[in-house]
Amino acid sequence: DRPVLFMIVSDPVAASVVSDLAHPRRNVTGTLYLLPVETQIKAARSYLDFKRIGYILNETESNSVSTRDELRALAPGLGFTLVERRLPVSPSGTPDGNALPGLLDELARAKVDLLYQGPDSFLNSRRDALTDGALARGLPVFAAAEAPVQQSRALFGVVNKYEDVGRFTATQALRILRDKTSPADIPVTLPRNFSYLINLPVALQLGRYPPLKL
C-alpha cells in the first residue's frame, strides 16, 4: 500500500519491476534513463563513421545480455558488424575483471572501429581499466551512461545525465505526493532532454576531434 518510485533501472520490464512501461498497473512507477540503443547508435554516427562495433558481453548481468541482443537486431539495418567477446566467469559465478586486457587485445586485432560500453554495473565499476585500456589501443569508447565519459576515458556518449533524471523523477514524486495520482496511472518515461558528452582530451589523444556541429 506504499507507493514505490524507482530510477536508474536499465530495463524495468526485463527486471520485472513493471510489466508495461505505459501502464505499470501496480503501486510502482519510475523514470527511464537510457536512450534507446538505436538512438544512441545513430547519434554516434554523427561523430564518426564505423563499420565494426566491439562489445564485451557480461553474461552475469541481464542488462548486458539484452543490450547485446538489441545490437544484434540493429546491426543489419544500421549497417554495422557486431564483434562480441565474452567476459569469463569464475567458478564462484563472478566476472573475471583480469580478462579485460586480453579481450581488448582481441577486439583491437579484430579491427573494431568503436567499442560500445553498455549499461553494465560490473564494467562500470572497472571503467578506468576498460577505457584506459581501449585508449592505449587506439579504440574509441562510446558509452551509454555518463560516468565513463565524465569520470574516465570514454570518448563520447549520448546520455540522460543523472542530475536531470533525478529532477525528472522528483516531478513524478510530486504527482504522487501532492497531486495524489496513483503510480499505476503514471507511465514509466524518459526525460525529454539528453546530453551529447564528449571527452575532449581523449578526442585529441585519438586524433578524432568532433565535427563542428557537435
C-alpha positions as CSV (number, residue, x, y, z in Angstrom):
1,D,0.0,0.0,0.0
2,R,3.0,2.3,-0.1
3,P,3.9,3.9,-3.4
4,V,7.3,2.9,-4.9
5,L,9.2,5.2,-7.3
6,F,12.4,4.0,-9.0
7,M,15.2,5.5,-11.1
8,I,18.4,4.3,-12.8
9,V,16.9,0.9,-13.8
10,S,18.2,-0.1,-17.2
11,D,15.3,-2.3,-18.3
12,P,12.4,-2.2,-15.8
13,V,10.3,-4.7,-17.8
14,A,13.1,-7.2,-18.2
15,A,13.8,-6.8,-14.5
16,S,10.1,-7.5,-13.7
17,V,9.8,-4.2,-11.8
18,V,6.8,-3.3,-14.0
19,S,5.0,-5.4,-16.7
20,D,4.4,-2.5,-19.1
21,L,6.0,1.0,-19.3
22,A,2.9,2.8,-20.4
23,H,0.6,1.1,-17.8
24,P,2.5,0.0,-14.7
25,R,-0.7,-1.4,-13.1
26,R,0.9,-1.7,-9.7
27,N,1.7,0.7,-6.9
28,V,5.1,1.2,-8.7
29,T,6.3,3.7,-11.3
30,G,9.6,5.4,-12.2
31,T,11.9,7.0,-14.7
32,L,14.0,5.6,-17.5
33,Y,17.5,6.9,-18.0
34,L,18.9,5.1,-21.0
35,L,18.2,6.3,-24.5
36,P,17.1,3.6,-27.0
37,V,20.1,1.7,-28.4
38,E,19.1,2.6,-31.9
39,T,19.0,6.3,-31.0
40,Q,22.4,6.0,-29.4
41,I,24.0,4.3,-32.5
42,K,22.5,6.9,-34.9
43,A,23.8,9.7,-32.7
44,A,27.3,8.1,-32.5
45,R,27.4,8.1,-36.3
46,S,27.1,11.9,-36.3
47,Y,30.6,12.0,-34.7
48,L,32.4,9.2,-36.6
49,D,31.6,6.6,-39.1
50,F,32.0,3.0,-38.2
51,K,31.5,-0.4,-39.7
52,R,32.5,-2.7,-36.8
53,I,31.4,-2.3,-33.2
54,G,33.1,-4.2,-30.4
55,Y,31.1,-5.3,-27.4
56,I,32.2,-7.1,-24.2
57,L,29.4,-9.3,-23.0
58,N,28.9,-9.9,-19.3
59,E,26.5,-12.9,-19.1
60,T,26.1,-12.4,-15.3
61,E,24.0,-9.2,-15.9
62,S,20.7,-9.3,-17.8
63,N,21.3,-5.7,-18.9
64,S,24.4,-6.7,-20.8
65,V,22.7,-9.6,-22.5
66,S,19.6,-7.6,-23.5
67,T,21.8,-4.8,-24.9
68,R,23.8,-7.4,-26.9
69,D,20.5,-8.8,-28.3
70,E,19.4,-5.3,-29.3
71,L,22.7,-4.6,-31.0
72,R,22.5,-7.9,-32.9
73,A,19.0,-7.0,-34.1
74,L,20.0,-3.5,-35.2
75,A,23.2,-4.4,-37.0
76,P,21.8,-5.3,-40.4
77,G,19.5,-2.3,-40.7
78,L,22.1,0.2,-39.4
79,G,25.0,-1.3,-41.5
80,F,27.5,-2.4,-38.9
81,T,29.0,-5.7,-37.8
82,L,28.9,-6.6,-34.1
83,V,32.1,-8.1,-32.8
84,E,31.4,-9.8,-29.4
85,R,33.8,-11.0,-26.8
86,R,32.6,-12.7,-23.6
87,L,33.9,-11.8,-20.2
88,P,34.9,-15.1,-18.5
89,V,33.1,-16.1,-15.3
90,S,34.9,-17.6,-12.3
91,P,33.7,-20.9,-10.7
92,S,32.1,-18.7,-8.0
93,G,29.9,-17.1,-10.7
94,T,31.6,-13.6,-10.7
95,P,33.0,-12.0,-13.8
96,D,36.8,-12.0,-14.2
97,G,38.0,-8.4,-14.5
98,N,41.6,-9.6,-15.1
99,A,40.5,-10.8,-18.5
100,L,39.8,-7.2,-19.8
101,P,43.3,-6.5,-21.3
102,G,43.2,-9.7,-23.3
103,L,39.6,-9.0,-24.5
104,L,40.7,-5.5,-25.6
105,D,43.7,-7.0,-27.5
106,E,41.3,-9.4,-29.3
107,L,38.9,-6.5,-30.3
108,A,41.9,-4.4,-31.5
109,R,43.1,-7.3,-33.6
110,A,39.5,-7.7,-35.0
111,K,39.9,-4.1,-36.1
112,V,36.7,-2.7,-34.5
113,D,36.1,0.9,-35.2
114,L,34.3,1.6,-31.9
115,L,33.8,-0.1,-28.5
116,Y,30.3,0.2,-27.1
117,Q,30.1,0.3,-23.3
118,G,26.5,-0.5,-22.3
119,P,24.7,-0.5,-19.0
120,D,26.8,-3.0,-17.1
121,S,27.4,-2.4,-13.4
122,F,30.5,-4.6,-13.3
123,L,32.2,-2.9,-16.3
124,N,31.1,0.5,-15.0
125,S,32.9,-0.3,-11.7
126,R,36.0,-1.0,-13.9
127,R,35.5,1.8,-16.3
128,D,39.0,3.2,-15.7
129,A,40.7,0.0,-16.7
130,L,38.3,-0.5,-19.6
131,T,38.6,3.0,-21.1
132,D,42.3,3.5,-20.4
133,G,43.0,0.1,-22.0
134,A,40.9,0.9,-25.0
135,L,42.6,4.3,-25.4
136,A,46.0,2.7,-25.2
137,R,45.0,0.5,-28.2
138,G,43.5,3.4,-30.2
139,L,39.9,2.3,-29.7
140,P,37.3,5.0,-29.1
141,V,34.7,4.1,-26.5
142,F,31.1,5.1,-26.8
143,A,29.2,4.9,-23.5
144,A,25.5,4.5,-22.7
145,A,25.9,6.3,-19.4
146,E,27.7,9.4,-18.3
147,A,30.3,8.1,-15.8
148,P,32.7,6.5,-18.4
149,V,32.9,9.8,-20.3
150,Q,32.9,12.3,-17.4
151,Q,34.9,10.3,-14.9
152,S,37.0,8.0,-17.1
153,R,38.4,8.0,-20.6
154,A,35.5,7.1,-22.9
155,L,35.5,9.3,-26.0
156,F,31.8,10.1,-26.0
157,G,28.2,9.2,-25.1
158,V,24.6,10.2,-25.7
159,V,23.0,10.1,-22.2
160,N,20.5,11.4,-19.8
161,K,22.6,12.8,-17.0
162,Y,21.8,11.5,-13.5
163,E,21.0,15.0,-12.2
164,D,18.5,15.5,-14.9
165,V,17.0,12.1,-14.3
166,G,16.8,13.0,-10.6
167,R,14.9,16.2,-11.3
168,F,12.5,14.4,-13.6
169,T,11.9,11.7,-11.0
170,A,11.2,14.4,-8.4
171,T,8.3,15.6,-10.6
172,Q,6.9,12.1,-10.6
173,A,7.1,12.1,-6.8
174,L,5.2,15.4,-6.7
175,R,2.4,13.8,-8.8
176,I,2.1,11.1,-6.2
177,L,2.5,13.1,-3.0
178,R,1.0,16.4,-4.0
179,D,-1.5,15.6,-6.7
180,K,-2.5,12.2,-5.3
181,T,-2.0,10.4,-8.6
182,S,-1.7,6.7,-8.3
183,P,1.6,5.3,-9.5
184,A,-0.3,2.8,-11.6
185,D,-1.5,5.7,-13.7
186,I,1.9,7.3,-14.2
187,P,3.8,5.9,-17.2
188,V,7.4,5.0,-16.8
189,T,9.0,7.6,-19.1
190,L,12.3,9.1,-20.2
191,P,13.4,12.7,-19.6
192,R,13.0,14.7,-22.8
193,N,16.4,16.4,-22.7
194,F,19.6,14.4,-23.2
195,S,23.2,15.4,-23.4
196,Y,25.9,14.6,-26.0
197,L,29.0,14.2,-23.9
198,I,32.5,14.4,-25.5
199,N,35.8,13.9,-23.6
200,L,37.9,16.4,-25.5
201,P,41.3,15.4,-24.1
202,V,40.6,11.8,-25.3
203,A,39.5,13.2,-28.7
204,L,42.8,15.0,-29.0
205,Q,44.8,11.9,-28.0
206,L,42.9,9.8,-30.5
207,G,43.2,12.4,-33.2
208,R,39.4,12.4,-33.6
209,Y,38.3,15.9,-33.0
210,P,34.5,16.2,-33.1
211,P,32.7,17.7,-36.1
212,L,31.9,21.4,-35.8
213,K,28.2,20.8,-35.4
214,L,28.9,18.9,-32.2
